[in-house]
Amino acid sequence: MHSHTIFTFLVRNQSFRLCLQQHRLDGRQTYDYRNIKITFGTDYGCCSVELGKTRVLCQVSCELVPPKDSRPTEGIMFFNLELSPMASPAFEPNRQSELLVTLNRQLERCLRNSKCIDTESLCVVSGEKVWQIRVDVHVLNQDGNLMDAASIAAISALSHFRRPDVAIQGQDVTVFSPEERDPIPLSIYHMPICVSFAFFLQGSYLLVDPCEREERVKDGLLVIAMNKHREICSIQSSGGIMLLKDQVLRCSKIASVKVSEITELINKALENDRKIRKEGGKFGFAESMPKERITTLKRDDAPVEMTDVKETASDIVNRTETTTEVVPSPVLVAMGTAQVGEGIVNSWALDEDEEDEPQTEDRKTGTVSDVCFCAVE
C-alpha cells in the first residue's frame, strides 16, 4: 500500500508538470486520440476495437422472447459489460465493482436510452414474440478510457450484426437459417459515440482520451455521448469538481469533431468488410494479423517453364568439357582386397613397434613400395 501511494504521488506530480507544459505522458497533444483499430470477426456482430493498448471485444446475439407487458410491440435491448482479471490485476472476478456498474449504466444510457435502434422493427408477433438483442462487451486489456472503447465496439458490432429472417403463417413462426435466406441488418437511426475528458488542477486543464496513468491522478471526468449530427445523447460528470458552462460548451465542440472522425472510421471499416465478403475474399480476425510473421508452413508453387527441357539439357551436355585425366583401374591382389596406385603408406594392423621396422623390398619391381589393402564387399 505504501509503494502504491508513492507511485501515485510521483505520477500525479509528473502529470501536473506535463499539463503545465502542454505535454502528456505518451507524447500526445491535449486533444489527441490514440490510434483506433476496428476489426470484424467471421460471424456477423463480432467486433474488436483497439484504442491504443486498450482492447475491447464485443459480440451481438439475438433470440426470440416474449415482450415486456408495458411495450408489447417493441424488441428488447440488453447490454452486459465484463471486466476480466486478464485485462488488469485490479479487476476481481465475479464481483460487481463500482467501475463495472458505472460503465454498464453509461453504455445503456448511450445506446438504449438514445433510441439509436428501431426497437419496433424487432417485433415478430405483437404481445407474443419479439427479438431480444444482447450486446456482450468483454474488456481484454485495460489501458484507460474503457467507456469510449466500449461504445465504439458496441455500435460497430450492432451496425455489423444481421438477425435471421422470419416468416409467419397463422400462429407458426419460422426462423430461416443464413443458408436459406439472407440475414437482415438492424435499423439504426444514428451512431452515438462517447468522448471522455479528464480534468486536472480543479478543472484548469483538460485532456481527451486519458490513458490509465492519467486516470489515476485526474480530478474529474466528463463523458459526452454524441452523434455526427451534433446531438448530445447523454452527458455525465464524475469526480466532484465544479465545471463552468464555458468548459462544458468547449468540451461539446471538441466532442463533435472527434465523433465525426470516429463515425467516418466505423463506416469505412464496415464498407471494407462488406466489400470483402461480397467478393468472396478472406475476412475475420486471423486476416488482420501482420503478414510479416510466419503463421503457416504452406507455400505457393513457383511456376517452371517445361517446354524445352530436353533441348536445354542436350546443350548443357554438349558444352561440358570431357575430362582427360585417366583414373587407374583397381588391381585385385587377393580375394576381398584391392590395390590402387603405388607408394601409399600402409598402417593397417600395425602396432607402434612394427611401424618402426624397415620397409620390405618388392620382389617384382625391385623398388620399395607399400600396398594399401581395403576391404571390398
Salt bridges, closest charged atoms under 4 A:
ASP26 OD2 - ARG28 NE 2.73
GLU50 OE2 - ARG55 NE 3.81
GLU74 OE1 - ARG71 NH1 3.75
GLU82 OE1 - HIS138 ND1 3.29
GLU92 OE1 - ARG95 NH1 2.74
GLU108 OE1 - ARG112 NH2 2.93
ASP136 OD2 - ARG134 NE 2.88
ASP143 OD2 - ARG34 NH1 3.50
ASP165 OD2 - ARG181 NH1 3.31
ASP209 OD2 - ARG28 NH1 3.09
ASP209 OD1 - ARG34 NH2 2.94
GLU212 OE2 - ARG216 NE 2.85
GLU214 OE1 - ARG24 NH2 2.83
ASP219 OD1 - ARG12 NH1 3.79
GLU264 OE2 - LYS268 NZ 3.66
GLU271 OE1 - ARG274 NH1 2.58
ASP273 OD2 - HIS160 NE2 2.81
ASP273 OD2 - ARG277 NE 2.74
GLU287 OE1 - LYS291 NZ 3.40
